[in-house]
Every structure is written in structure tokens, then in C-alpha cells.
Amino acid sequence: MMRKLSKQIGLAALLSGISGAFVAAYAAPAPVFEPILNDIQQELPEGLQFRLPADLPIEGELYPFVSGISDTELVVSLGVTPDCSEASCIVSTIRATSVDVIAEGWPTSGENITPVAVSEGIEGYHYMFGEGDAISQLFMWQQDGLTYMITIATNDLPQEEFVAIARSMASEQPIAP
């Protein structure tokens, strides 16, 4: 009987360790955001959560910073320099807002707007805007009563990869205060 019990305890400990490993792997934003994770958590307005992508396939050194805070939103930007404070050095922004920016009848139809399934029951919208080398992309969706947006200022990232970034955000564990 003791042998059977110790086998069961050993199996339970093994399964517990394995399930813990899955949880730890699931809740990890892309390493580029590690320097500001505590800042995000401390700055989040009451009732707001924030989602970050698990992967960010943008080449080069990026510097994340909290670039906007209000009672209803938080914005994180990625700059190409450590002291970035102007739009010209920002390559991406991520925004969570409690304001309902996706109203009924929105978005208007157009050739630069594509509805995309983010995950089960969540639909988002991909936008392409700008011209030539100044093409940018925006993706937005609603989840958990909040609106999330991510923009990227590059025409080098294919739409499918950009949408994959948004999908990883939607599936990541949110950061909460």
C-alpha cells in the first residue's frame, strides 16, 4: 500500500510540475518588454488590463516605454533610440483603452480595411494606411470589455505576420494592476 501511495504522490508531483511549466511558458510577453513590465503594472488605470505580444519579429534594437496614460487608457511605444520622444523614432505602439472606439456600424468598408478572426468569438480589423515607404499598419479588436490596438510603422512586415502579433496579444495572459 505504501508503494502504491508513493507512486501516486510521485505521479501527482510530476504532473503538477509539468502543468506549472505550461503556465509559466504561457504568460511571457516578448523579452523586449521585460524592462517595463513593472512600470506597466504600476501605471495601469483602475479596471484596465494590458496585453503584450509573445513575439515581435521586428529587426534591430528596440526600446519600450510607457508613452501615454489617462484614466481610460495606457499606451506603450517602441522606439529605435533609448531617449525616443518623437513620432519619427517610434516604430510601434500598443494601446489598451476602456473607451468604446468600436461602435456599431464601425468600421466603414474600404479596400484598406480587412476584418480578421483573432480567436474564437473575437473579430478584429486590420488597416493599411499611408503611401510608398510611409505605409503603416493598425490592428484593433475588443476583448474583456476593452479595446486593444497595435500599430507598426513599416511596410516590410507582411500583413499575416502583423496579424499573428495581434493574435499572440489576444492569447497572452493580460497584465493587471
WOVEN-V337791 format. One record per pair of residues at least 12 apart in sequence whose ideal C-beta (glycine too) atoms are under 10 Angstrom apart, sorted by the first residue. I is the first residue (numbers start at 1). GAP is how many residues later the second one is. D is the distance in whole Angstrom. If there is no record, write none. Layout:
{{I/GAP/D} {I/GAP/D}}
This chain:
{{23/150/9} {25/29/9} {26/28/9} {26/145/8} {26/146/8} {26/147/6} {27/27/9} {27/145/7} {27/146/4} {27/147/9} {27/148/9} {28/24/9} {28/26/7} {28/144/8} {28/145/9} {29/21/10} {29/22/8} {29/23/4} {29/24/7} {29/25/6} {29/26/9} {29/27/9} {29/35/10} {29/139/9} {29/140/9} {29/143/6} {29/144/9} {29/146/8} {30/22/7} {30/23/6} {30/24/6} {30/25/6} {30/26/4} {30/27/9} {30/28/10} {30/32/9} {30/34/9} {30/135/9} {30/138/8} {30/139/10} {30/142/9} {31/23/10} {31/24/10} {31/25/9} {32/20/9} {32/21/9} {32/23/10} {32/24/6} {32/26/9} {32/29/9} {32/30/5} {32/31/8} {32/32/6} {32/46/7} {33/19/5} {33/20/8} {33/23/8} {33/29/9} {33/31/5} {33/43/8} {33/45/9} {33/61/9} {33/142/9} {34/30/9} {35/28/8} {35/29/7} {35/30/9} {36/16/10} {36/27/9} {36/28/5} {36/29/6} {36/30/6} {36/40/7} {37/13/10} {37/15/8} {37/27/9} {37/138/7} {38/137/10} {39/25/9} {39/26/8} {39/27/5} {39/35/10} {39/37/9} {40/12/8} {40/24/9} {40/26/6} {40/34/7} {40/36/7} {40/54/10} {40/56/10} {40/135/5} {40/136/10} {40/137/9} {41/134/6} {41/135/7} {41/136/6} {42/24/9} {42/135/8} {43/23/6} {43/25/10} {43/26/5} {43/31/6} {43/33/10} {43/134/9} {44/22/10} {44/25/9} {44/29/10} {44/30/6} {44/52/8} {44/130/10} {44/131/7} {44/132/7} {44/133/4} {45/24/7} {45/25/7} {45/26/5} {45/27/7} {45/28/7} {45/29/7} {45/51/9} {45/52/10} {45/53/8} {45/132/8} {46/25/8} {46/52/10} {46/131/7} {47/24/9} {47/25/9} {47/51/6} {47/98/9} {47/99/9} {47/129/10} {47/130/9} {48/21/10} {48/22/10} {48/23/9} {48/24/8} {48/25/7} {48/26/6} {48/48/6} {48/49/8} {48/50/6} {48/96/10} {48/97/10} {48/98/7} {48/126/9} {48/127/10} {48/128/8} {48/129/8} {49/25/9} {49/47/7} {49/49/10} {49/94/9} {49/95/6} {49/96/9} {49/97/6} {49/99/9} {49/124/9} {49/125/4} {49/126/6} {49/127/5} {49/128/8} {50/16/10} {50/23/10} {50/24/6} {50/25/10} {50/26/7} {50/44/8} {50/45/9} {50/46/5} {50/96/9} {50/98/9} {50/119/10} {50/122/10} {50/124/6} {50/125/5} {50/126/8} {50/127/9} {51/43/8} {51/45/7} {51/92/8} {51/93/9} {51/95/9} {51/97/6} {51/99/9} {51/115/9} {51/117/9} {51/118/4} {51/119/7} {51/120/9} {51/121/6} {51/122/8} {51/123/5} {51/124/7} {52/12/9} {52/24/7} {52/42/7} {52/44/10} {52/98/10} {52/113/10} {52/116/9} {52/117/6} {52/120/6} {52/121/10} {52/122/9} {52/123/7} {53/39/10} {53/41/8} {53/97/8} {53/111/9} {53/112/5} {53/113/8} {53/114/9} {53/115/5} {53/116/5} {53/117/9} {53/118/10} {53/119/7} {54/110/10} {54/111/9} {54/113/10} {54/114/4} {54/115/8} {54/117/8} {54/118/6} {54/119/10} {55/106/9} {55/109/8} {55/110/7} {55/113/6} {56/22/8} {56/36/8} {56/38/10} {56/94/10} {56/96/9} {56/109/6} {56/112/9} {57/100/7} {57/101/10} {57/104/6} {57/105/9} {57/107/8} {57/108/8} {58/20/8} {58/22/10} {58/33/7} {58/34/7} {58/94/7} {58/96/7} {58/98/9} {58/99/7} {58/103/10} {58/107/9} {59/95/10} {59/97/9} {59/98/10} {60/20/7} {60/31/8} {61/18/10} {61/19/7} {61/20/9} {61/21/9} {62/15/10} {62/16/5} {62/17/7} {62/18/7} {62/19/10} {62/22/10} {62/29/7} {62/30/8} {63/14/9} {63/15/7} {63/16/5} {63/17/7} {63/18/7} {63/19/5} {63/20/8} {63/21/6} {63/26/9} {63/27/10} {63/28/10} {64/12/6} {64/13/7} {64/14/5} {64/15/8} {64/20/10} {64/28/9} {64/30/9} {65/12/6} {65/13/8} {65/14/7} {65/17/9} {65/18/9} {65/19/7} {65/20/9} {65/25/9} {67/12/9} {67/17/9} {67/18/8} {67/23/8} {67/26/7} {67/27/10} {67/28/9} {68/25/8} {68/27/8} {68/29/10} {70/27/9} {70/28/10} {70/29/9} {71/27/8} {71/28/10} {72/24/10} {72/25/6} {72/26/5} {72/27/5} {72/74/10} {72/75/10} {73/22/6} {73/23/6} {73/24/4} {73/25/7} {73/26/7} {73/28/10} {73/73/9} {73/74/9} {73/76/10} {74/20/9} {74/21/7} {74/22/6} {74/23/8} {74/24/10} {74/101/9} {75/18/6} {75/19/7} {75/20/5} {75/21/8} {75/22/9} {75/74/9} {76/16/9} {76/17/7} {76/18/5} {76/19/8} {76/20/9} {76/74/10} {77/12/9} {77/13/5} {77/14/8} {77/15/7} {77/16/5} {77/17/8} {77/18/9} {77/74/9} {78/12/7} {78/13/6} {78/14/4} {78/15/8} {78/16/8} {78/74/9} {78/75/10} {79/12/7} {79/13/9} {87/66/9} {88/65/9} {90/61/9} {90/63/7} {91/45/10} {91/60/9} {91/61/7} {91/62/5} {91/63/7} {92/44/10} {92/45/10} {92/58/7} {92/59/6} {92/60/5} {92/61/7} {92/62/8} {92/65/10} {92/70/10} {92/73/9} {93/45/9} {93/56/8} {93/57/7} {93/58/5} {93/59/8} {93/60/9} {94/54/8} {94/55/7} {94/56/5} {94/57/8} {94/58/10} {94/71/9} {94/72/10} {94/75/7} {95/43/10} {95/45/9} {95/51/10} {95/52/8} {95/53/7} {95/54/4} {95/55/8} {95/56/8} {96/47/9} {96/48/10} {96/50/5} {96/51/7} {96/52/5} {96/53/8} {96/73/10} {96/78/8} {96/79/9} {97/43/10} {97/45/10} {97/49/7} {97/50/5} {97/51/8} {97/52/8} {98/47/7} {98/48/6} {98/49/8} {99/47/9} {99/48/7} {100/42/8} {100/45/9} {100/46/9} {100/47/7} {101/39/7} {101/41/9} {101/46/5} {101/48/8} {102/21/10} {102/22/9} {102/23/8} {102/38/7} {102/39/8} {102/40/5} {102/45/6} {102/47/10} {106/19/8} {106/34/10} {107/18/5} {107/20/8} {107/33/9} {110/17/9} {110/18/10} {111/17/9} {112/14/9} {112/15/6} {112/16/5} {112/17/6} {112/18/10} {112/23/10} {112/25/10} {112/26/10} {113/12/6} {113/13/7} {113/14/6} {113/15/8} {113/16/10} {113/25/10} {114/12/5} {114/13/8} {114/14/8} {114/25/10} {114/45/8} {114/49/9} {116/23/8} {116/25/8} {116/43/9} {116/44/10} {116/46/10} {116/47/6} {116/50/8} {116/51/9} {117/24/10} {117/46/9} {117/50/9} {118/21/9} {118/22/10} {118/23/5} {118/24/9} {118/25/8} {118/30/9} {118/45/8} {118/48/6} {118/49/6} {118/51/9} {118/52/5} {118/53/9} {119/22/9} {119/24/8} {119/47/10} {119/48/7} {119/51/5} {119/52/6} {121/22/9} {122/19/6} {122/20/7} {122/21/6} {122/22/10} {122/26/10} {122/45/9} {122/48/6} {122/49/10} {123/18/7} {123/19/9} {124/15/6} {124/16/6} {124/17/3} {124/18/8} {124/19/9} {124/24/8} {124/25/9} {124/26/10} {124/39/8} {124/42/6} {124/43/9} {124/46/8} {125/13/8} {125/14/7} {125/15/6} {125/16/7} {125/24/10} {126/12/7} {126/13/5} {126/14/9} {126/15/10} {126/33/6} {126/34/10} {126/36/7} {126/37/6} {126/40/8} {127/12/7} {127/13/8} {127/22/10} {127/24/9} {128/27/9} {128/31/7} {128/34/10} {129/22/9} {130/23/8} {130/25/8} {131/24/10} {132/23/8} {133/21/9} {133/22/7} {133/23/10} {134/19/8} {134/20/10} {134/21/8} {135/17/10} {135/18/8} {135/19/8} {135/20/4} {135/21/9} {135/22/10} {136/15/6} {136/16/7} {136/17/5} {136/18/8} {136/19/8} {137/13/9} {137/14/7} {137/15/5} {137/16/8} {137/17/8} {137/18/8} {137/20/7} {137/21/10} {137/22/7} {137/24/10} {137/25/5} {137/26/9} {137/28/10} {137/29/10} {138/12/7} {138/13/5} {138/14/8} {138/24/9} {138/28/10} {139/12/8} {139/13/9} {139/20/9} {139/23/6} {139/24/6} {139/26/8} {139/27/4} {139/28/9} {139/30/9} {140/26/8} {141/25/7} {141/26/9} {141/28/9} {141/29/7} {143/26/9} {143/27/6} {143/31/9} {144/26/10} {144/30/7} {146/28/9} {148/18/8} {148/21/6} {148/22/7} {148/26/10} {149/17/9} {150/12/8} {150/15/7} {150/16/6} {150/19/7} {152/13/8}}
